Amino acid sequence: MRILDNLNIDFISKRKMAYFISGGLILLSLASILFRGLELGIDFKGGTDIALKFDDPVEISVIRTELDNIGLGNIEVKTFGGESGILVRTELQSVPTNIYSDMVAAIENAIKEFQPDVEISVSDSASNSVTFNLANNNLVENISSYLYKNGYQASRLDDTHLIVRVSLADWIEEALRNQMPNNRFVVQKEDHVGPKIGSELKQDSIISVLLALAVIMLYLGFRFKFVFALGAVVAVFHDVIITLGMFALLHGLIPALNLEISISIVAAFLTLVGYSINDTVVVFDRVRENIKLHKTADLDDNMNRAINSTMRRTLVTSLTTLFVVGVLLFFGGDVLRGFAFAMFFGILIGTYSSVFVASPFVYEYVQKSKKRIQF
């Protein structure tokens, strides 16, 4: 890295080439978002979280394969509270109608096996349960105990009615118990995220990013000049739009990448905003020092001097972070892959924008307005 100590590159003169590159990437990103769209995760579309606790450690890949085969649709599977805990996230809110009918029929068959001569009828069917009508209280108690011992969530409703849960958790239980009979497990929780909550999370995520940009602009406007604050925010918008466009462009094209927009991805974008601003502030701080020290020098000379003098710090910081995020991207598993991709690509484009977007924007503004910057 010592070769960077005496770096002397005229970055500002290459700004038009950077405008062409950035413009092409932004157009590609906007076109991808407009025509391909963004794949929203369960956090924003709504869905169900189901936590399972096994007696013995389990392999996430095995659980994911088994659940993919039963038709749960788009799912996320990750560890929960240790090697024997699994959290399953699916976009479904309830059991599909055809599966629901099969599950009710299986419960009826189980009752018939225990009491062949019993007369039962379905008195009520809800989205997540079924209620059976029986002759007397003894039958309700006996059948309820039998079903519970065999893995069904059954309970007495009153003297003649038995209610049995028929939820996504029960569907998953049935599938996994058939495939993993030697590893007992229990359902610790089943939480539903409705579409309304998902819509509110989507709105709150957009507000959080915009609010972060507004506060950054106020801070930089106070610390430097308003044009510097505007340049930094433009660079951040540049980074976020292009990174978001890559999510729209690559989703479905590379199966190994998990490119859904979830809460963790929003966290990655907020981290990216802070990371990009940090690089830009370092360059702007050096520009301010150069303007104070070299008052007669042209602005482009002061900016080039600032970028060149901070290049080693910028590259060392970026490469170090990229190495760590790269490990997460390739070895962190499916759950972390989307977050790691957003950080990895965002750091690359953020480092680029600190050099070729933020400072050139300030330079163009000064040239157009014909005003001299003084501190």
N, C-alpha and C positions, 0 to 999 in steps of 0.2 A: 504493500500500500504506500510505500515511500515515494513511488513514482507520481502519486497524486499530490504530493506536497507542493510541487512547482507547476501544477496544472495551469494552462493558459489557453482556454478554449473560448471562442466568441459565441456563447450560447444565444445571446440576444439576436445576433444576425441570422440565426437559423430558426427564428420564431415562425416564419411563414411556412417552412416545411413542417413544423410542429402543428401549425394551424390545420394544414391539409390532413395530417395523420389523425389529429383529434377530431376534426370535422367528420372524417370518414368513419371513425369508430363510433361517434355519437349518432350519426345517421343509421349505421348498422344496428346499433343498440335500440334506438327508437323504433326502427322497422320491426325488429324482433319482438319487442314488447307489444307493438300494435297488432302484428299479424300472427305471431305465435302465442303471445300471452305469457303470463307468469303462472306457474303451477303453485297454488297455495297449499300449505300444509294443513294438518288437522287443527292447529291453533286458530286459524282464520276461517276455515270452512266449517268447523264444528266436527265433533266426533266423540269417541269414547276412550278413556284410559282404564286399563285393567291391569292390576298388580297381582302377580302370582308368586307364591313362596313355596319352593320345593324343599324336600328333605335333603337332597344331595345337590351338589353343583351341576349346572347344566350348560350346554353350549348354545349360545345365542343363534348360531347359524342353523342348528338342528331345529330349534323352536320356530325360527322364521320359515324354514322350508315346510314344516308341517302345517303352519297356519296359512301359508301361500296356497297350499293344495286344497283347502276347504272353501276357498272363495270369499275370504274376508275383504278382498279388494286391497286398496292402498294401506299398508300398515307400517308401523315403526316398532322395532323390538330392541330393547336395550336392558342392561342390568339395572336392578333396583334394590339398593340396600345390601349388596353383597353378591357373591358368585351364585348363590342359590335363589336370588330374587330376580324376577323378570317383569318388565313393564311393557305391555302391549298397547299400542295406540292405533286405532282404526277410525276411518272417517264415517263408519256406520253409526247410526243412533240406536238402532234396534235390529233384531233378527229379521232377515228377509222373509217374506210371506211363505215361500215354499219350504224354507228350512224350519220356520215356526211350526208348520203343519206336521212335518216329520218328527219334530221334537215332542209335540203333544201326543202324536201316535205312539212314540217310544215310551212316554210316561204311562199311557193307557195300557200298553203291553206289559210293562213292569208291574202295574197293579193287577192285571189279569193273571200273571205268573204267581203272584203272592196270594191272591184270592180269586181263583178261577170262576166262581159262581157269583161274584159281586156284580151288582148293577150300578153303573156309573154313567154320569152324563156331564157334559161341559155346561156350566151355568153362566160362565163369564170368561171372555178372552180379552186380555189387554195386550199392549205391545210387548210387555216384559214379564207377563205372568199368565197363568191359566187357573181357573177355579173349577173344581169338580164337586158335583152334588152326590152325596152318599146317603145311605139309609139311616145311620145312627152314629152316635158319638164314639162307640167302641171301634167301629170301622175307620172313622176319621183318625183316631189316635193310633191304631195299629198300622194303617197304611202310611200315615205320616212318618212314623218311626222307621218303617221298612224303607221308604223312599230316601229318607235322610241318611240311613246307613249305606245306601247304595249311591251316594253322591249327589242326590237331588236336593235342592233347597226347598223343602216342603214344610208346611206348618198348618196347624189347625186354625181355621177362620172362625167357625162356630160349631155347634153340635152336629151339623149336617154338611158342612162345607170345608173342603181342603184346598188350599192355595199352593201352587207350585211355581217357582220362579222360572221363567223361560227367557233368559237374557243372553246378551252376547257372551258374558262370562260363562254361562252354562254351555253354550255352543262350543266355546274354546275348551272348557273342561272335558266335555265328551270326546272331542277330537284328540286331545293330548293324552287322556287316560287310556284310550285305545292303543295309542302309539308308544306310550311310556308307562306301562303298567307297573314297573318296578321302582318308580320314583314318585312317591306320593307328593301331592301339593295341595295348597288351599288358595282360594281367592281372597286376597287381603282387602281389596277395594275395587269399586267400579264407579268411575266418575264420568259424567256426560258433559260435553261442551256443546251447547246449543248454537245454532246459526247466529242468533242475536249476540251472544257473547263473543263469537268469532268476529262478527262485524265490528263490535266495539273495540276488540283488540287490534283489528286492522286500522281503525281510525286513530286509536291511541298511538300506534306505532308510527304512523305518518306524522302525527303532531309532535311526537318525541324527536324525530329527526329534524323537522322544521324548527322546533324550538331550540335544539342544540345549535343549528346554524345561525339562528337569530342572536343567541347569546354570544356565540363566537364572534359574530360581526360587531356587536357592541363592544366587546372586550378589545378586539384588535383596532377598532376605530378609536378607542380611548388610548390604547398603548402606542399606536403608530399614527396613521392618517386614515381617513375614511376610504380612500382609494386602495390602500393596502388591505383593509378589511374586505372590501368588495372583491379584490383579486383573489384573496384566500378562499372566500365563499364560492366564487366562480370555479376555482380549482376543485373544491370539494364536490360541488354539483357535477362537475366533469367526471370525477372518480366514481361517484355513486351511480350516475346514469349508465356509464360504460359497464361497471360491474354488474348492475342490475340487468343490463342488456345481455351480458354473457349468460346469466341464469336463464333468460328466455330463449336464447339462441341454442344453448347446449343441452337443455333439458330434453331427455328422451333420445338424444343422439349418442350420448356416452352412458351406457347402462351403469358403469361403475361409479358414476357421480350421483350424489343425492342432491339435486338442485331444486328442491322445493323451498318456498319462502315460509319460514316458520319463525317463532319467537327467537330462537338461537341465531337465525340469519339476521334478524333485526339487530340483535346484540352485536353481531359481527360488523354490520354497517355503522353502528354508532362507534365501535372501536376504530373502524377505518376512518371515520370523520376525525376523531382525535389524533390518530396516527398521522394522517395527511396534514392536518393543521400544524402539528408539532414540527414536521419537516419544513413547512412553509415559514413558520415563525422564526426558525433558526436562520433561514436565508434572509428574511426581512430584517431581522435584528442586525445582521452583518451589513446589509445595505444601508441601514440607518447609521451605523458606525462609519462606514466609508463616506457617506454624504457629509458627515460632520468633519471627518479628517481631510477629505479631498473636496473642498467646497467648489473649486474651479473645474473639477473633472466633469465630463459628460455623464449623464445618468446611466447610459448603457455601459460605460466603463466601470462605474461603481457597482452595477448589478453583476456584470461578468466577474469582477473581482470577488464579489460576495459568494456567488455560486461556486466558483473555482476553489475558494478557500474553505468552503464547507462540504465539498464533494466527498472527501475521505470520510468525514463523519457520517454523511448521508448513506454512503455505500456500505460502510461497516455496520451501521445500525440496521439497514434494510436486509443485508445478507444474513446477519445473525438471526433476525426475526424470521426471515424466509426459511432458514434451515429448520427452526423449531416447528413452524407451521407446516412445512413440507413433510416432516415426520408424522404430524397429525393427519395430513391429507392422504398419505399412502399407507399408514399403519394404524390410524386411529379408529378404523371401523366405519360402518355405514352411518351411524348416528352423528359422528363428528365430521363426516366428509364434507357436507354442505357448508358448515361453519368454516372449516379449514380452507375450502376452495375460495370462499368470499374473502377471507383474510389474505390468502396467498396472491390471488389476482389483484385484490385491492391494494396491497402493499406495492406491487409492481407498478400499477397505474398511478398510485399516489406519489411514488418517488419520481416518476416521469413528470407528473403535473406540477410538482414543487419547482422543477427546473424550467419546464417548457410552457407552463400555463400561467401560474401565479405572477411571476416576475414580468414576463412579456405583456400580460394584461395591464399591469401598472405602467409599464413603459409606453404602451400604445395610448393609454389614457392621457399621460403627460404630454406626449407628442401631439395628440389631437387638440387638447385644451390649451397647449402652449403655456402651461404654468410650470413654475419651478418648485420642486419640493424642497422644503427647508424644515429642519428640526431644531 
